[in-house]
Amino acid sequence: MGYGEYEWGGLLKVLGVLVILIGVGAAGYVVYLSRSYWVEALVVFVVLLVLGAVMISRGGYTRKQNTPMGRVEDTTDK
């Protein structure tokens, strides 16, 4: 819940950017190989763009508050 979660959120953002860059490169390479495969290149690009965007949105740099073991929060019913 502390430092590890903070680091994994940042790593997820970096990997999301990497996935988007790989998508751009893969789509460009498919189009470079043959101009007739532009639909497949567009599909590859869109899929990896969406995957990268989801990874970026899920990753976060915020740390959760650490609570001591055995602590009981006060609850009130309203």
mmCIF file of the N, C-alpha and C atoms, coordinates in Angstrom:
data_MODEL
# 
_entry.id   MODEL 
# 
loop_
_atom_site.group_PDB 
_atom_site.id 
_atom_site.type_symbol 
_atom_site.label_atom_id 
_atom_site.label_alt_id 
_atom_site.label_comp_id 
_atom_site.label_asym_id 
_atom_site.label_entity_id 
_atom_site.label_seq_id 
_atom_site.pdbx_PDB_ins_code 
_atom_site.Cartn_x 
_atom_site.Cartn_y 
_atom_site.Cartn_z 
_atom_site.occupancy 
_atom_site.B_iso_or_equiv 
_atom_site.pdbx_formal_charge 
_atom_site.auth_seq_id 
_atom_site.auth_comp_id 
_atom_site.auth_asym_id 
_atom_site.auth_atom_id 
_atom_site.pdbx_PDB_model_num 
ATOM 1   N N  . MET A 1 1  ? 0.811   -1.204 0.000   1.00 0.00 ? 1  MET A N  1 
ATOM 2   C CA . MET A 1 1  ? 0.000   0.000  0.000   1.00 0.00 ? 1  MET A CA 1 
ATOM 3   C C  . MET A 1 1  ? 0.847   1.257  0.000   1.00 0.00 ? 1  MET A C  1 
ATOM 4   N N  . GLY A 1 2  ? 2.087   1.131  0.296   1.00 0.00 ? 2  GLY A N  1 
ATOM 5   C CA . GLY A 1 2  ? 2.913   2.328  0.399   1.00 0.00 ? 2  GLY A CA 1 
ATOM 6   C C  . GLY A 1 2  ? 3.765   2.539  -0.837  1.00 0.00 ? 2  GLY A C  1 
ATOM 7   N N  . TYR A 1 3  ? 5.058   2.390  -0.651  1.00 0.00 ? 3  TYR A N  1 
ATOM 8   C CA . TYR A 1 3  ? 6.024   2.715  -1.696  1.00 0.00 ? 3  TYR A CA 1 
ATOM 9   C C  . TYR A 1 3  ? 5.863   1.851  -2.945  1.00 0.00 ? 3  TYR A C  1 
ATOM 10  N N  . GLY A 1 4  ? 5.604   0.565  -2.772  1.00 0.00 ? 4  GLY A N  1 
ATOM 11  C CA . GLY A 1 4  ? 5.466   -0.335 -3.917  1.00 0.00 ? 4  GLY A CA 1 
ATOM 12  C C  . GLY A 1 4  ? 4.318   0.043  -4.817  1.00 0.00 ? 4  GLY A C  1 
ATOM 13  N N  . GLU A 1 5  ? 3.203   0.395  -4.228  1.00 0.00 ? 5  GLU A N  1 
ATOM 14  C CA . GLU A 1 5  ? 2.049   0.789  -5.033  1.00 0.00 ? 5  GLU A CA 1 
ATOM 15  C C  . GLU A 1 5  ? 2.327   2.091  -5.781  1.00 0.00 ? 5  GLU A C  1 
ATOM 16  N N  . TYR A 1 6  ? 3.036   2.984  -5.138  1.00 0.00 ? 6  TYR A N  1 
ATOM 17  C CA . TYR A 1 6  ? 3.425   4.247  -5.771  1.00 0.00 ? 6  TYR A CA 1 
ATOM 18  C C  . TYR A 1 6  ? 4.289   3.981  -6.998  1.00 0.00 ? 6  TYR A C  1 
ATOM 19  N N  . GLU A 1 7  ? 5.258   3.093  -6.863  1.00 0.00 ? 7  GLU A N  1 
ATOM 20  C CA . GLU A 1 7  ? 6.166   2.798  -7.969  1.00 0.00 ? 7  GLU A CA 1 
ATOM 21  C C  . GLU A 1 7  ? 5.466   2.069  -9.101  1.00 0.00 ? 7  GLU A C  1 
ATOM 22  N N  . TRP A 1 8  ? 4.568   1.127  -8.799  1.00 0.00 ? 8  TRP A N  1 
ATOM 23  C CA . TRP A 1 8  ? 3.882   0.391  -9.861  1.00 0.00 ? 8  TRP A CA 1 
ATOM 24  C C  . TRP A 1 8  ? 2.975   1.301  -10.661 1.00 0.00 ? 8  TRP A C  1 
ATOM 25  N N  . GLY A 1 9  ? 2.377   2.303  -10.040 1.00 0.00 ? 9  GLY A N  1 
ATOM 26  C CA . GLY A 1 9  ? 1.530   3.240  -10.779 1.00 0.00 ? 9  GLY A CA 1 
ATOM 27  C C  . GLY A 1 9  ? 2.336   4.037  -11.786 1.00 0.00 ? 9  GLY A C  1 
ATOM 28  N N  . GLY A 1 10 ? 3.510   4.476  -11.389 1.00 0.00 ? 10 GLY A N  1 
ATOM 29  C CA . GLY A 1 10 ? 4.379   5.203  -12.305 1.00 0.00 ? 10 GLY A CA 1 
ATOM 30  C C  . GLY A 1 10 ? 4.893   4.316  -13.420 1.00 0.00 ? 10 GLY A C  1 
ATOM 31  N N  . LEU A 1 11 ? 5.219   3.077  -13.089 1.00 0.00 ? 11 LEU A N  1 
ATOM 32  C CA . LEU A 1 11 ? 5.691   2.140  -14.101 1.00 0.00 ? 11 LEU A CA 1 
ATOM 33  C C  . LEU A 1 11 ? 4.597   1.849  -15.123 1.00 0.00 ? 11 LEU A C  1 
ATOM 34  N N  . LEU A 1 12 ? 3.362   1.762  -14.663 1.00 0.00 ? 12 LEU A N  1 
ATOM 35  C CA . LEU A 1 12 ? 2.246   1.509  -15.572 1.00 0.00 ? 12 LEU A CA 1 
ATOM 36  C C  . LEU A 1 12 ? 2.078   2.661  -16.560 1.00 0.00 ? 12 LEU A C  1 
ATOM 37  N N  . LYS A 1 13 ? 2.268   3.894  -16.100 1.00 0.00 ? 13 LYS A N  1 
ATOM 38  C CA . LYS A 1 13 ? 2.190   5.046  -16.999 1.00 0.00 ? 13 LYS A CA 1 
ATOM 39  C C  . LYS A 1 13 ? 3.295   4.991  -18.055 1.00 0.00 ? 13 LYS A C  1 
ATOM 40  N N  . VAL A 1 14 ? 4.493   4.673  -17.633 1.00 0.00 ? 14 VAL A N  1 
ATOM 41  C CA . VAL A 1 14 ? 5.621   4.601  -18.568 1.00 0.00 ? 14 VAL A CA 1 
ATOM 42  C C  . VAL A 1 14 ? 5.399   3.493  -19.590 1.00 0.00 ? 14 VAL A C  1 
ATOM 43  N N  . LEU A 1 15 ? 4.910   2.349  -19.133 1.00 0.00 ? 15 LEU A N  1 
ATOM 44  C CA . LEU A 1 15 ? 4.637   1.260  -20.066 1.00 0.00 ? 15 LEU A CA 1 
ATOM 45  C C  . LEU A 1 15 ? 3.508   1.618  -21.032 1.00 0.00 ? 15 LEU A C  1 
ATOM 46  N N  . GLY A 1 16 ? 2.538   2.401  -20.575 1.00 0.00 ? 16 GLY A N  1 
ATOM 47  C CA . GLY A 1 16 ? 1.466   2.852  -21.457 1.00 0.00 ? 16 GLY A CA 1 
ATOM 48  C C  . GLY A 1 16 ? 2.003   3.722  -22.581 1.00 0.00 ? 16 GLY A C  1 
ATOM 49  N N  . VAL A 1 17 ? 2.908   4.630  -22.250 1.00 0.00 ? 17 VAL A N  1 
ATOM 50  C CA . VAL A 1 17 ? 3.531   5.467  -23.283 1.00 0.00 ? 17 VAL A CA 1 
ATOM 51  C C  . VAL A 1 17 ? 4.338   4.606  -24.247 1.00 0.00 ? 17 VAL A C  1 
ATOM 52  N N  . LEU A 1 18 ? 5.033   3.619  -23.706 1.00 0.00 ? 18 LEU A N  1 
ATOM 53  C CA . LEU A 1 18 ? 5.818   2.713  -24.554 1.00 0.00 ? 18 LEU A CA 1 
ATOM 54  C C  . LEU A 1 18 ? 4.923   1.925  -25.503 1.00 0.00 ? 18 LEU A C  1 
ATOM 55  N N  . VAL A 1 19 ? 3.771   1.467  -25.020 1.00 0.00 ? 19 VAL A N  1 
ATOM 56  C CA . VAL A 1 19 ? 2.832   0.731  -25.879 1.00 0.00 ? 19 VAL A CA 1 
ATOM 57  C C  . VAL A 1 19 ? 2.327   1.627  -27.006 1.00 0.00 ? 19 VAL A C  1 
ATOM 58  N N  . ILE A 1 20 ? 2.041   2.887  -26.703 1.00 0.00 ? 20 ILE A N  1 
ATOM 59  C CA . ILE A 1 20 ? 1.589   3.812  -27.750 1.00 0.00 ? 20 ILE A CA 1 
ATOM 60  C C  . ILE A 1 20 ? 2.685   4.016  -28.786 1.00 0.00 ? 20 ILE A C  1 
ATOM 61  N N  . LEU A 1 21 ? 3.921   4.195  -28.337 1.00 0.00 ? 21 LEU A N  1 
ATOM 62  C CA . LEU A 1 21 ? 5.027   4.372  -29.290 1.00 0.00 ? 21 LEU A CA 1 
ATOM 63  C C  . LEU A 1 21 ? 5.248   3.123  -30.136 1.00 0.00 ? 21 LEU A C  1 
ATOM 64  N N  . ILE A 1 22 ? 5.108   1.953  -29.534 1.00 0.00 ? 22 ILE A N  1 
ATOM 65  C CA . ILE A 1 22 ? 5.226   0.710  -30.302 1.00 0.00 ? 22 ILE A CA 1 
ATOM 66  C C  . ILE A 1 22 ? 4.099   0.623  -31.331 1.00 0.00 ? 22 ILE A C  1 
ATOM 67  N N  . GLY A 1 23 ? 2.906   1.063  -30.968 1.00 0.00 ? 23 GLY A N  1 
ATOM 68  C CA . GLY A 1 23 ? 1.783   1.062  -31.904 1.00 0.00 ? 23 GLY A CA 1 
ATOM 69  C C  . GLY A 1 23 ? 2.030   1.959  -33.101 1.00 0.00 ? 23 GLY A C  1 
ATOM 70  N N  . VAL A 1 24 ? 2.583   3.134  -32.843 1.00 0.00 ? 24 VAL A N  1 
ATOM 71  C CA . VAL A 1 24 ? 2.906   4.048  -33.944 1.00 0.00 ? 24 VAL A CA 1 
ATOM 72  C C  . VAL A 1 24 ? 3.968   3.429  -34.851 1.00 0.00 ? 24 VAL A C  1 
ATOM 73  N N  . GLY A 1 25 ? 4.994   2.847  -34.232 1.00 0.00 ? 25 GLY A N  1 
ATOM 74  C CA . GLY A 1 25 ? 6.055   2.225  -35.015 1.00 0.00 ? 25 GLY A CA 1 
ATOM 75  C C  . GLY A 1 25 ? 5.572   1.022  -35.810 1.00 0.00 ? 25 GLY A C  1 
ATOM 76  N N  . ALA A 1 26 ? 4.761   0.183  -35.176 1.00 0.00 ? 26 ALA A N  1 
ATOM 77  C CA . ALA A 1 26 ? 4.258   -1.012 -35.864 1.00 0.00 ? 26 ALA A CA 1 
ATOM 78  C C  . ALA A 1 26 ? 3.346   -0.624 -37.021 1.00 0.00 ? 26 ALA A C  1 
ATOM 79  N N  . ALA A 1 27 ? 2.488   0.345  -36.805 1.00 0.00 ? 27 ALA A N  1 
ATOM 80  C CA . ALA A 1 27 ? 1.594   0.789  -37.887 1.00 0.00 ? 27 ALA A CA 1 
ATOM 81  C C  . ALA A 1 27 ? 2.402   1.396  -39.031 1.00 0.00 ? 27 ALA A C  1 
ATOM 82  N N  . GLY A 1 28 ? 3.391   2.202  -38.702 1.00 0.00 ? 28 GLY A N  1 
ATOM 83  C CA . GLY A 1 28 ? 4.244   2.779  -39.738 1.00 0.00 ? 28 GLY A CA 1 
ATOM 84  C C  . GLY A 1 28 ? 5.008   1.718  -40.512 1.00 0.00 ? 28 GLY A C  1 
ATOM 85  N N  . TYR A 1 29 ? 5.468   0.694  -39.812 1.00 0.00 ? 29 TYR A N  1 
ATOM 86  C CA . TYR A 1 29 ? 6.201   -0.377 -40.467 1.00 0.00 ? 29 TYR A CA 1 
ATOM 87  C C  . TYR A 1 29 ? 5.302   -1.190 -41.396 1.00 0.00 ? 29 TYR A C  1 
ATOM 88  N N  . VAL A 1 30 ? 4.079   -1.464 -40.967 1.00 0.00 ? 30 VAL A N  1 
ATOM 89  C CA . VAL A 1 30 ? 3.148   -2.214 -41.818 1.00 0.00 ? 30 VAL A CA 1 
ATOM 90  C C  . VAL A 1 30 ? 2.813   -1.407 -43.072 1.00 0.00 ? 30 VAL A C  1 
ATOM 91  N N  . VAL A 1 31 ? 2.605   -0.123 -42.929 1.00 0.00 ? 31 VAL A N  1 
ATOM 92  C CA . VAL A 1 31 ? 2.330   0.720  -44.105 1.00 0.00 ? 31 VAL A CA 1 
ATOM 93  C C  . VAL A 1 31 ? 3.569   0.796  -44.996 1.00 0.00 ? 31 VAL A C  1 
ATOM 94  N N  . TYR A 1 32 ? 4.742   0.850  -44.398 1.00 0.00 ? 32 TYR A N  1 
ATOM 95  C CA . TYR A 1 32 ? 5.979   0.900  -45.166 1.00 0.00 ? 32 TYR A CA 1 
ATOM 96  C C  . TYR A 1 32 ? 6.171   -0.376 -45.988 1.00 0.00 ? 32 TYR A C  1 
ATOM 97  N N  . LEU A 1 33 ? 5.807   -1.527 -45.414 1.00 0.00 ? 33 LEU A N  1 
ATOM 98  C CA . LEU A 1 33 ? 5.960   -2.783 -46.138 1.00 0.00 ? 33 LEU A CA 1 
ATOM 99  C C  . LEU A 1 33 ? 5.078   -2.828 -47.378 1.00 0.00 ? 33 LEU A C  1 
ATOM 100 N N  . SER A 1 34 ? 3.842   -2.406 -47.230 1.00 0.00 ? 34 SER A N  1 
ATOM 101 C CA . SER A 1 34 ? 2.936   -2.417 -48.370 1.00 0.00 ? 34 SER A CA 1 
ATOM 102 C C  . SER A 1 34 ? 1.825   -1.407 -48.131 1.00 0.00 ? 34 SER A C  1 
ATOM 103 N N  . ARG A 1 35 ? 1.592   -0.569 -49.115 1.00 0.00 ? 35 ARG A N  1 
ATOM 104 C CA . ARG A 1 35 ? 0.552   0.456  -48.986 1.00 0.00 ? 35 ARG A CA 1 
ATOM 105 C C  . ARG A 1 35 ? -0.847  -0.147 -48.955 1.00 0.00 ? 35 ARG A C  1 
ATOM 106 N N  . SER A 1 36 ? -0.989  -1.394 -49.386 1.00 0.00 ? 36 SER A N  1 
ATOM 107 C CA . SER A 1 36 ? -2.316  -2.010 -49.423 1.00 0.00 ? 36 SER A CA 1 
ATOM 108 C C  . SER A 1 36 ? -2.774  -2.476 -48.034 1.00 0.00 ? 36 SER A C  1 
ATOM 109 N N  . TYR A 1 37 ? -1.870  -2.491 -47.059 1.00 0.00 ? 37 TYR A N  1 
ATOM 110 C CA . TYR A 1 37 ? -2.223  -2.944 -45.716 1.00 0.00 ? 37 TYR A CA 1 
ATOM 111 C C  . TYR A 1 37 ? -2.522  -1.786 -44.770 1.00 0.00 ? 37 TYR A C  1 
ATOM 112 N N  . TRP A 1 38 ? -3.011  -0.674 -45.275 1.00 0.00 ? 38 TRP A N  1 
ATOM 113 C CA . TRP A 1 38 ? -3.229  0.480  -44.411 1.00 0.00 ? 38 TRP A CA 1 
ATOM 114 C C  . TRP A 1 38 ? -4.370  0.256  -43.417 1.00 0.00 ? 38 TRP A C  1 
ATOM 115 N N  . VAL A 1 39 ? -5.354  -0.581 -43.761 1.00 0.00 ? 39 VAL A N  1 
ATOM 116 C CA . VAL A 1 39 ? -6.452  -0.866 -42.824 1.00 0.00 ? 39 VAL A CA 1 
ATOM 117 C C  . VAL A 1 39 ? -5.918  -1.665 -41.635 1.00 0.00 ? 39 VAL A C  1 
ATOM 118 N N  . GLU A 1 40 ? -5.090  -2.679 -41.897 1.00 0.00 ? 40 GLU A N  1 
ATOM 119 C CA . GLU A 1 40 ? -4.499  -3.454 -40.817 1.00 0.00 ? 40 GLU A CA 1 
ATOM 120 C C  . GLU A 1 40 ? -3.609  -2.582 -39.942 1.00 0.00 ? 40 GLU A C  1 
ATOM 121 N N  . ALA A 1 41 ? -2.869  -1.673 -40.582 1.00 0.00 ? 41 ALA A N  1 
ATOM 122 C CA . ALA A 1 41 ? -2.017  -0.756 -39.820 1.00 0.00 ? 41 ALA A CA 1 
ATOM 123 C C  . ALA A 1 41 ? -2.862  0.149  -38.930 1.00 0.00 ? 41 ALA A C  1 
ATOM 124 N N  . LEU A 1 42 ? -3.982  0.603  -39.442 1.00 0.00 ? 42 LEU A N  1 
ATOM 125 C CA . LEU A 1 42 ? -4.872  1.457  -38.643 1.00 0.00 ? 42 LEU A CA 1 
ATOM 126 C C  . LEU A 1 42 ? -5.445  0.689  -37.459 1.00 0.00 ? 42 LEU A C  1 
ATOM 127 N N  . VAL A 1 43 ? -5.817  -0.571 -37.669 1.00 0.00 ? 43 VAL A N  1 
ATOM 128 C CA . VAL A 1 43 ? -6.352  -1.401 -36.582 1.00 0.00 ? 43 VAL A CA 1 
ATOM 129 C C  . VAL A 1 43 ? -5.289  -1.619 -35.505 1.00 0.00 ? 43 VAL A C  1 
ATOM 130 N N  . VAL A 1 44 ? -4.063  -1.940 -35.915 1.00 0.00 ? 44 VAL A N  1 
ATOM 131 C CA . VAL A 1 44 ? -2.969  -2.143 -34.960 1.00 0.00 ? 44 VAL A CA 1 
ATOM 132 C C  . VAL A 1 44 ? -2.734  -0.869 -34.169 1.00 0.00 ? 44 VAL A C  1 
ATOM 133 N N  . PHE A 1 45 ? -2.716  0.261  -34.856 1.00 0.00 ? 45 PHE A N  1 
ATOM 134 C CA . PHE A 1 45 ? -2.479  1.539  -34.187 1.00 0.00 ? 45 PHE A CA 1 
ATOM 135 C C  . PHE A 1 45 ? -3.580  1.861  -33.184 1.00 0.00 ? 45 PHE A C  1 
ATOM 136 N N  . VAL A 1 46 ? -4.825  1.692  -33.575 1.00 0.00 ? 46 VAL A N  1 
ATOM 137 C CA . VAL A 1 46 ? -5.944  2.024  -32.686 1.00 0.00 ? 46 VAL A CA 1 
ATOM 138 C C  . VAL A 1 46 ? -5.975  1.098  -31.469 1.00 0.00 ? 46 VAL A C  1 
ATOM 139 N N  . VAL A 1 47 ? -5.747  -0.180 -31.678 1.00 0.00 ? 47 VAL A N  1 
ATOM 140 C CA . VAL A 1 47 ? -5.762  -1.130 -30.557 1.00 0.00 ? 47 VAL A CA 1 
ATOM 141 C C  . VAL A 1 47 ? -4.663  -0.790 -29.553 1.00 0.00 ? 47 VAL A C  1 
ATOM 142 N N  . LEU A 1 48 ? -3.455  -0.550 -30.031 1.00 0.00 ? 48 LEU A N  1 
ATOM 143 C CA . LEU A 1 48 ? -2.363  -0.236 -29.118 1.00 0.00 ? 48 LEU A CA 1 
ATOM 144 C C  . LEU A 1 48 ? -2.517  1.159  -28.517 1.00 0.00 ? 48 LEU A C  1 
ATOM 145 N N  . LEU A 1 49 ? -3.142  2.076  -29.237 1.00 0.00 ? 49 LEU A N  1 
ATOM 146 C CA . LEU A 1 49 ? -3.414  3.397  -28.679 1.00 0.00 ? 49 LEU A CA 1 
ATOM 147 C C  . LEU A 1 49 ? -4.398  3.303  -27.520 1.00 0.00 ? 49 LEU A C  1 
ATOM 148 N N  . VAL A 1 50 ? -5.450  2.539  -27.698 1.00 0.00 ? 50 VAL A N  1 
ATOM 149 C CA . VAL A 1 50 ? -6.442  2.372  -26.631 1.00 0.00 ? 50 VAL A CA 1 
ATOM 150 C C  . VAL A 1 50 ? -5.815  1.652  -25.432 1.00 0.00 ? 50 VAL A C  1 
ATOM 151 N N  . LEU A 1 51 ? -5.048  0.597  -25.693 1.00 0.00 ? 51 LEU A N  1 
ATOM 152 C CA . LEU A 1 51 ? -4.391  -0.123 -24.610 1.00 0.00 ? 51 LEU A CA 1 
ATOM 153 C C  . LEU A 1 51 ? -3.444  0.792  -23.835 1.00 0.00 ? 51 LEU A C  1 
ATOM 154 N N  . GLY A 1 52 ? -2.665  1.572  -24.542 1.00 0.00 ? 52 GLY A N  1 
ATOM 155 C CA . GLY A 1 52 ? -1.752  2.504  -23.883 1.00 0.00 ? 52 GLY A CA 1 
ATOM 156 C C  . GLY A 1 52 ? -2.487  3.574  -23.099 1.00 0.00 ? 52 GLY A C  1 
ATOM 157 N N  . ALA A 1 53 ? -3.587  4.085  -23.646 1.00 0.00 ? 53 ALA A N  1 
ATOM 158 C CA . ALA A 1 53 ? -4.366  5.098  -22.940 1.00 0.00 ? 53 ALA A CA 1 
ATOM 159 C C  . ALA A 1 53 ? -4.978  4.538  -21.668 1.00 0.00 ? 53 ALA A C  1 
ATOM 160 N N  . VAL A 1 54 ? -5.441  3.301  -21.707 1.00 0.00 ? 54 VAL A N  1 
ATOM 161 C CA . VAL A 1 54 ? -5.994  2.672  -20.503 1.00 0.00 ? 54 VAL A CA 1 
ATOM 162 C C  . VAL A 1 54 ? -4.898  2.481  -19.456 1.00 0.00 ? 54 VAL A C  1 
ATOM 163 N N  . MET A 1 55 ? -3.725  2.071  -19.887 1.00 0.00 ? 55 MET A N  1 
ATOM 164 C CA . MET A 1 55 ? -2.623  1.893  -18.948 1.00 0.00 ? 55 MET A CA 1 
ATOM 165 C C  . MET A 1 55 ? -2.224  3.218  -18.307 1.00 0.00 ? 55 MET A C  1 
ATOM 166 N N  . ILE A 1 56 ? -2.202  4.278  -19.098 1.00 0.00 ? 56 ILE A N  1 
ATOM 167 C CA . ILE A 1 56 ? -1.846  5.588  -18.563 1.00 0.00 ? 56 ILE A CA 1 
ATOM 168 C C  . ILE A 1 56 ? -2.909  6.071  -17.580 1.00 0.00 ? 56 ILE A C  1 
ATOM 169 N N  . SER A 1 57 ? -4.171  5.863  -17.897 1.00 0.00 ? 57 SER A N  1 
ATOM 170 C CA . SER A 1 57 ? -5.226  6.355  -17.007 1.00 0.00 ? 57 SER A CA 1 
ATOM 171 C C  . SER A 1 57 ? -5.307  5.547  -15.719 1.00 0.00 ? 57 SER A C  1 
ATOM 172 N N  . ARG A 1 58 ? -4.946  4.264  -15.754 1.00 0.00 ? 58 ARG A N  1 
ATOM 173 C CA . ARG A 1 58 ? -4.988  3.423  -14.547 1.00 0.00 ? 58 ARG A CA 1 
ATOM 174 C C  . ARG A 1 58 ? -3.811  3.686  -13.619 1.00 0.00 ? 58 ARG A C  1 
ATOM 175 N N  . GLY A 1 59 ? -2.670  4.058  -14.166 1.00 0.00 ? 59 GLY A N  1 
ATOM 176 C CA . GLY A 1 59 ? -1.484  4.302  -13.343 1.00 0.00 ? 59 GLY A CA 1 
ATOM 177 C C  . GLY A 1 59 ? -1.606  5.619  -12.613 1.00 0.00 ? 59 GLY A C  1 
ATOM 178 N N  . GLY A 1 60 ? -1.101  5.662  -11.412 1.00 0.00 ? 60 GLY A N  1 
ATOM 179 C CA . GLY A 1 60 ? -1.172  6.893  -10.637 1.00 0.00 ? 60 GLY A CA 1 
ATOM 180 C C  . GLY A 1 60 ? 0.063   7.071  -9.778  1.00 0.00 ? 60 GLY A C  1 
ATOM 181 N N  . TYR A 1 61 ? 0.364   8.294  -9.481  1.00 0.00 ? 61 TYR A N  1 
ATOM 182 C CA . TYR A 1 61 ? 1.518   8.605  -8.660  1.00 0.00 ? 61 TYR A CA 1 
ATOM 183 C C  . TYR A 1 61 ? 1.144   8.902  -7.215  1.00 0.00 ? 61 TYR A C  1 
ATOM 184 N N  . THR A 1 62 ? -0.127  8.781  -6.856  1.00 0.00 ? 62 THR A N  1 
ATOM 185 C CA . THR A 1 62 ? -0.541  9.128  -5.504  1.00 0.00 ? 62 THR A CA 1 
ATOM 186 C C  . THR A 1 62 ? -0.334  7.947  -4.572  1.00 0.00 ? 62 THR A C  1 
ATOM 187 N N  . ARG A 1 63 ? 0.121   8.248  -3.396  1.00 0.00 ? 63 ARG A N  1 
ATOM 188 C CA . ARG A 1 63 ? 0.299   7.216  -2.389  1.00 0.00 ? 63 ARG A CA 1 
ATOM 189 C C  . ARG A 1 63 ? -0.937  7.167  -1.511  1.00 0.00 ? 63 ARG A C  1 
ATOM 190 N N  . LYS A 1 64 ? -1.302  5.976  -1.114  1.00 0.00 ? 64 LYS A N  1 
ATOM 191 C CA . LYS A 1 64 ? -2.409  5.828  -0.186  1.00 0.00 ? 64 LYS A CA 1 
ATOM 192 C C  . LYS A 1 64 ? -1.903  6.070  1.230   1.00 0.00 ? 64 LYS A C  1 
ATOM 193 N N  . GLN A 1 65 ? -2.780  6.576  2.059   1.00 0.00 ? 65 GLN A N  1 
ATOM 194 C CA . GLN A 1 65 ? -2.406  6.845  3.431   1.00 0.00 ? 65 GLN A CA 1 
ATOM 195 C C  . GLN A 1 65 ? -2.184  5.534  4.182   1.00 0.00 ? 65 GLN A C  1 
ATOM 196 N N  . ASN A 1 66 ? -1.075  5.462  4.869   1.00 0.00 ? 66 ASN A N  1 
ATOM 197 C CA . ASN A 1 66 ? -0.784  4.272  5.656   1.00 0.00 ? 66 ASN A CA 1 
ATOM 198 C C  . ASN A 1 66 ? -1.510  4.360  6.993   1.00 0.00 ? 66 ASN A C  1 
ATOM 199 N N  . THR A 1 67 ? -2.157  3.292  7.375   1.00 0.00 ? 67 THR A N  1 
ATOM 200 C CA . THR A 1 67 ? -2.815  3.255  8.678   1.00 0.00 ? 67 THR A CA 1 
ATOM 201 C C  . THR A 1 67 ? -2.123  2.206  9.529   1.00 0.00 ? 67 THR A C  1 
ATOM 202 N N  . PRO A 1 68 ? -1.919  2.490  10.802  1.00 0.00 ? 68 PRO A N  1 
ATOM 203 C CA . PRO A 1 68 ? -1.258  1.516  11.681  1.00 0.00 ? 68 PRO A CA 1 
ATOM 204 C C  . PRO A 1 68 ? -2.085  0.244  11.826  1.00 0.00 ? 68 PRO A C  1 
ATOM 205 N N  . MET A 1 69 ? -1.403  -0.849 12.061  1.00 0.00 ? 69 MET A N  1 
ATOM 206 C CA . MET A 1 69 ? -2.082  -2.129 12.261  1.00 0.00 ? 69 MET A CA 1 
ATOM 207 C C  . MET A 1 69 ? -2.954  -2.045 13.518  1.00 0.00 ? 69 MET A C  1 
ATOM 208 N N  . GLY A 1 70 ? -4.140  -2.572 13.429  1.00 0.00 ? 70 GLY A N  1 
ATOM 209 C CA . GLY A 1 70 ? -5.021  -2.614 14.587  1.00 0.00 ? 70 GLY A CA 1 
ATOM 210 C C  . GLY A 1 70 ? -5.821  -1.358 14.829  1.00 0.00 ? 70 GLY A C  1 
ATOM 211 N N  . ARG A 1 71 ? -5.661  -0.371 14.001  1.00 0.00 ? 71 ARG A N  1 
ATOM 212 C CA . ARG A 1 71 ? -6.403  0.874  14.193  1.00 0.00 ? 71 ARG A CA 1 
ATOM 213 C C  . ARG A 1 71 ? -7.840  0.686  13.721  1.00 0.00 ? 71 ARG A C  1 
ATOM 214 N N  . VAL A 1 72 ? -8.763  1.167  14.514  1.00 0.00 ? 72 VAL A N  1 
ATOM 215 C CA . VAL A 1 72 ? -10.174 1.063  14.172  1.00 0.00 ? 72 VAL A CA 1 
ATOM 216 C C  . VAL A 1 72 ? -10.696 2.466  13.910  1.00 0.00 ? 72 VAL A C  1 
ATOM 217 N N  . GLU A 1 73 ? -11.233 2.666  12.717  1.00 0.00 ? 73 GLU A N  1 
ATOM 218 C CA . GLU A 1 73 ? -11.772 3.978  12.357  1.00 0.00 ? 73 GLU A CA 1 
ATOM 219 C C  . GLU A 1 73 ? -13.137 4.157  13.017  1.00 0.00 ? 73 GLU A C  1 
ATOM 220 N N  . ASP A 1 74 ? -13.430 5.380  13.450  1.00 0.00 ? 74 ASP A N  1 
ATOM 221 C CA . ASP A 1 74 ? -14.745 5.676  14.018  1.00 0.00 ? 74 ASP A CA 1 
ATOM 222 C C  . ASP A 1 74 ? -15.769 5.728  12.897  1.00 0.00 ? 74 ASP A C  1 
ATOM 223 N N  . THR A 1 75 ? -16.865 5.054  13.081  1.00 0.00 ? 75 THR A N  1 
ATOM 224 C CA . THR A 1 75 ? -17.934 5.073  12.087  1.00 0.00 ? 75 THR A CA 1 
ATOM 225 C C  . THR A 1 75 ? -19.206 5.560  12.756  1.00 0.00 ? 75 THR A C  1 
ATOM 226 N N  . THR A 1 76 ? -19.927 6.369  12.041  1.00 0.00 ? 76 THR A N  1 
ATOM 227 C CA . THR A 1 76 ? -21.225 6.836  12.541  1.00 0.00 ? 76 THR A CA 1 
ATOM 228 C C  . THR A 1 76 ? -22.253 6.637  11.460  1.00 0.00 ? 76 THR A C  1 
ATOM 229 N N  . ASP A 1 77 ? -23.411 6.174  11.854  1.00 0.00 ? 77 ASP A N  1 
ATOM 230 C CA . ASP A 1 77 ? -24.516 6.006  10.895  1.00 0.00 ? 77 ASP A CA 1 
ATOM 231 C C  . ASP A 1 77 ? -25.340 7.268  10.886  1.00 0.00 ? 77 ASP A C  1 
ATOM 232 N N  . LYS A 1 78 ? -25.565 7.789  9.697   1.00 0.00 ? 78 LYS A N  1 
ATOM 233 C CA . LYS A 1 78 ? -26.376 9.005  9.586   1.00 0.00 ? 78 LYS A CA 1 
ATOM 234 C C  . LYS A 1 78 ? -27.560 8.754  8.701   1.00 0.00 ? 78 LYS A C  1 
# 
